[in-house]
Amino acid sequence: MEQARSRRAEGYVDTEAADVRAAAADVPPQSRPGDETRERGSATVSTRGEHTHCEQPIPRSRPEVGPLDGEAWPTEGGRPVVQRASVRRQILDALRTALVAGELAPGEVYSAPVLGERFGVSATPVREAMQQLALEGAVEVVPNRGFRVVVRGARELAELAEIRALLEVPVMLRLARTVPADRWGQLRPLADATVRAASLGCRATYAESDRAFHRAVLGLAGNEQLVRIAEDLHRRAQWPLVGGPVTRGRADLVADAAEHTALLDALIAQDLAVVQSLVREHFAGAA
């Protein structure tokens, strides 16, 4: 019992929280008005919200995500230990991945109950994750229907690029003057990881490695608030434009990743002019 409590405190999830990242593919849009189902304890009540009775059923995925570090699933009395916050976090990560990959299409409305069926969980953690995405500006609430993915245009991406440049260029120039070459060299594996991810042509995989590289670079400034704000702007810049689920092909991703390597070389050489030019161009072409 004591071991089970310890494992529960570490944030493990139960087998009902399916491999939500893998389940993010092929999410069907839901745009019909109607009722939603909301759970209260063991009871279920109907309230105005997402409509579900006409929607095609989606098979539940079998759990594939295991606990951290390859350990066995924690159990108590033979039953898996549930950690609600971990389920919500996994769903949020899966929805973010689906956004970047274009599987949640701009302008489409999605209902929490149907997405919950897709991920193999109840509608509650999906709805909570969608509400977080609404705070981030990725979706908007549609009463009685669900959540609509926000339609974005080129102007918004240009504005994000301008803000990122204003925020990060001065920081990178300062770091180029003060951070020793061997410390920059330690970031080489992250730059190489973006190149490998780009070669796969998967926008979502590349987006994650892209953020990891930029997060590590800015992390050298020792300012957690800077890293957090820059991460939010970066994530917003990765959402696809309206007009197609994917606006950048493999060649674009490969070219973008090559700029990471060039930027690292310029930082090591303390070539401030090249650093400034590369960062501005990188942000401008990141959408």
C-alpha positions in Angstrom: 0.0 0.0 0.0 2.8 2.4 0.9 4.6 1.7 -2.4 1.3 2.2 -4.3 0.8 5.6 -2.6 4.4 6.6 -3.5 3.8 5.7 -7.2 0.5 7.6 -7.3 2.3 10.7 -6.0 4.8 10.5 -8.8 2.1 11.1 -11.3 1.4 7.8 -13.0 -1.7 7.3 -15.1 -3.9 4.2 -15.5 -4.4 2.1 -18.6 -7.6 4.0 -19.4 -5.4 6.9 -20.4 -4.5 5.5 -23.9 -1.5 6.5 -26.0 -3.2 9.8 -26.6 -0.3 11.2 -28.7 -0.7 8.3 -31.2 -4.5 8.6 -31.0 -4.3 12.3 -32.1 -4.3 11.1 -35.8 -7.5 11.3 -38.0 -9.6 13.3 -35.5 -13.0 13.8 -37.1 -14.6 17.3 -37.0 -17.9 17.6 -35.1 -20.0 20.6 -35.9 -23.6 19.7 -35.1 -25.6 21.4 -32.3 -27.1 19.4 -29.5 -26.5 18.1 -26.0 -23.4 17.1 -24.2 -22.9 14.7 -21.4 -21.2 15.7 -18.2 -20.1 13.3 -15.5 -20.7 14.1 -11.8 -19.1 11.3 -9.7 -20.7 8.1 -10.8 -23.8 9.7 -12.2 -24.3 11.1 -15.7 -26.5 14.1 -16.4 -27.4 15.7 -19.7 -26.9 19.4 -20.2 -26.7 21.8 -23.1 -23.4 21.2 -24.9 -21.9 19.1 -27.6 -24.2 16.9 -29.6 -23.2 13.2 -29.9 -26.1 10.9 -30.7 -25.7 11.2 -34.6 -21.9 11.0 -34.6 -20.1 8.0 -35.9 -18.6 5.9 -33.1 -14.8 5.9 -32.8 -13.1 2.7 -31.6 -11.3 3.0 -28.3 -7.6 2.7 -28.5 -5.8 0.1 -26.3 -3.3 1.7 -23.8 0.2 1.7 -25.0 1.8 4.5 -22.9 3.6 3.0 -19.9 4.8 4.7 -16.8 8.0 6.7 -16.7 11.4 5.0 -17.0 9.9 1.8 -18.3 8.6 0.7 -14.9 5.5 -1.5 -14.4 2.1 0.1 -14.0 1.4 1.0 -10.4 -1.5 -0.9 -8.8 -3.4 -0.9 -5.6 -5.5 -3.9 -4.8 -5.0 -5.2 -8.3 -6.3 -2.1 -9.9 -4.3 0.6 -11.8 -3.7 3.8 -9.9 -5.3 6.8 -11.6 -3.7 10.2 -11.6 -6.2 12.7 -13.0 -3.7 15.5 -13.7 -1.5 13.2 -15.8 -4.5 12.2 -18.0 -5.4 15.8 -18.6 -1.7 16.6 -19.4 -1.5 13.8 -21.9 -4.7 14.9 -23.6 -3.5 18.5 -23.8 -0.2 17.3 -25.4 -2.1 15.1 -27.8 -4.4 18.0 -28.8 -1.4 20.3 -29.3 0.2 17.7 -31.5 -2.9 17.4 -33.5 -3.1 21.2 -34.0 0.5 21.4 -35.3 0.0 18.4 -37.6 -3.2 19.9 -39.0 -5.4 17.1 -37.8 -7.5 19.6 -36.0 -8.4 21.8 -39.0 -8.8 25.6 -38.7 -12.5 26.5 -38.7 -13.8 23.0 -37.7 -15.7 22.4 -34.5 -14.9 19.4 -32.3 -16.9 18.0 -29.4 -15.3 16.9 -26.2 -17.3 13.6 -25.9 -16.3 12.4 -29.4 -12.6 13.4 -28.9 -12.8 11.5 -25.6 -14.0 8.4 -27.4 -11.1 8.8 -29.8 -8.6 9.0 -26.9 -10.2 6.4 -24.8 -11.1 8.7 -21.9 -14.1 10.6 -20.6 -15.1 13.9 -22.0 -14.0 15.7 -18.9 -10.2 15.8 -19.4 -10.7 16.6 -23.1 -13.0 19.5 -22.2 -10.5 20.8 -19.6 -7.6 20.5 -22.1 -9.7 22.4 -24.7 -10.4 25.1 -22.3 -6.6 25.5 -21.8 -6.2 25.7 -25.5 -8.9 28.4 -25.6 -6.9 30.4 -23.1 -3.9 30.0 -25.4 -5.9 31.3 -28.3 -5.8 28.0 -30.3 -9.6 27.3 -30.1 -12.7 29.2 -29.2 -15.8 27.9 -27.4 -18.9 27.3 -29.5 -21.9 27.1 -27.2 -23.9 23.8 -27.4 -21.4 22.5 -30.0 -17.9 22.2 -28.7 -14.7 24.0 -29.7 -13.7 25.6 -33.0 -10.1 25.7 -34.1 -9.2 29.4 -34.6 -8.6 30.4 -38.2 -5.3 32.2 -38.6 -3.8 34.2 -41.4 -0.4 35.3 -42.7 -0.7 38.6 -40.9 -0.9 37.0 -37.5 2.2 34.9 -38.2 4.1 37.9 -39.3 3.1 39.7 -36.1 4.3 36.7 -34.1 7.6 36.7 -36.0 8.1 40.3 -35.2 7.4 39.9 -31.5 9.7 36.9 -31.3 12.5 38.8 -33.0 12.1 41.8 -30.7 12.3 39.5 -27.7 14.9 37.0 -28.6 17.4 38.7 -30.9 18.8 41.0 -28.1 19.1 38.0 -25.8 20.9 35.8 -28.3 23.3 38.7 -29.1 24.1 39.0 -25.4 24.6 35.3 -25.1 26.8 35.2 -28.1 29.2 37.6 -26.3 29.2 35.8 -23.0 28.6 32.1 -23.4 31.8 30.0 -24.1 32.1 28.0 -27.2 32.2 24.6 -25.4 28.8 25.4 -23.8 27.3 26.1 -27.2 28.8 22.8 -28.4 26.7 21.0 -25.8 23.6 22.1 -27.8 24.8 20.4 -31.0 22.8 17.2 -30.4 19.6 19.3 -30.1 20.4 21.0 -33.4 21.1 17.6 -35.0 17.8 16.3 -33.7 15.9 19.0 -35.6 17.7 18.0 -38.8 16.7 14.3 -38.2 13.1 15.3 -37.4 12.9 17.5 -40.5 14.1 14.6 -42.7 11.0 12.6 -41.6 8.7 15.3 -42.9 6.5 15.1 -39.9 5.4 18.6 -38.9 4.5 17.6 -35.3 7.8 15.8 -34.6 9.8 18.6 -36.0 7.8 21.2 -34.1 8.7 19.5 -30.8 12.4 19.3 -31.6 12.4 22.9 -32.9 11.0 24.2 -29.6 13.5 22.1 -27.6 16.4 23.7 -29.4 15.2 27.2 -28.9 14.2 26.5 -25.3 17.8 25.3 -24.6 19.4 28.3 -26.3 17.2 30.8 -24.3 17.6 28.8 -21.2 21.3 29.9 -21.0 20.0 33.4 -20.2 18.8 32.1 -16.8 15.4 33.8 -17.1 12.6 31.4 -16.6 9.9 34.0 -17.5 11.6 34.7 -20.8 11.7 31.0 -21.7 8.0 30.6 -20.8 6.9 33.6 -22.8 9.1 32.7 -25.8 7.8 29.1 -25.7 4.2 30.3 -25.9 4.9 32.6 -28.8 6.8 29.8 -30.5 4.0 27.3 -30.1 1.5 29.8 -31.5 3.7 30.3 -34.6 3.7 26.6 -35.3 -0.1 26.3 -35.7 -1.0 25.9 -39.3 -2.6 28.5 -41.5 -6.1 28.2 -42.9 -6.2 26.8 -46.4 -4.6 23.5 -45.8 -3.7 21.2 -42.9 0.0 21.4 -43.7 1.6 24.6 -45.2 5.2 23.4 -45.1 6.7 20.4 -46.8 9.7 18.4 -46.0 12.1 20.7 -47.9 10.9 23.6 -45.9 11.5 21.8 -42.6 14.9 20.7 -43.7 15.9 24.3 -44.6 14.5 25.5 -41.3 16.5 22.9 -39.4 19.7 23.8 -41.3 19.3 27.3 -39.9 19.6 25.9 -36.4 23.0 24.4 -37.3 24.1 27.7 -38.9 22.9 29.7 -35.9 24.9 27.5 -33.5 28.0 27.9 -35.6 27.6 31.7 -35.5 27.0 31.7 -31.8 30.2 29.7 -31.3 32.2 32.1 -33.5 30.6 35.1 -31.8 29.6 36.5 -35.2 27.0 38.9 -34.0 25.9 40.1 -37.5 25.2 36.6 -38.7 23.4 35.7 -35.4 21.1 38.7 -35.8 20.4 38.0 -39.5 19.8 34.3 -39.0 17.4 34.7 -36.1 15.3 37.3 -37.9 15.2 35.2 -41.1 14.4 32.1 -39.1 11.5 33.6 -37.4 10.1 35.1 -40.6 10.2 31.7 -42.3 9.0 29.7 -39.4 5.3 29.6 -40.3 
